[in-house]
């Protein structure tokens, strides 16, 4: 596992940017200087996050999301496991 979180990460397992190992370790996101716990997907290089739009659902039952643009800073919630033990 790398020292920095992935550039792009999604919670939805159907997404090509889903990384179960990274999500299991825990990734936090600071968006515009504020810590956000409701992020569904983010992209550091493009500068956006996706968050749920209340309780609204699309016709397939998936939550509706909003794309917010700004400064994105992901960080690990747990330190890396020590391979030596």
Secondary structure, DSSP 8 states (H G I E B T S, - for coil): --SS--SEEES-TTSTTB-HHHHHH-EEEEETTEEES-EEEEETTTTEEEEEEEEEE-TTS-EEEEEEES-EEEEESS----TT-
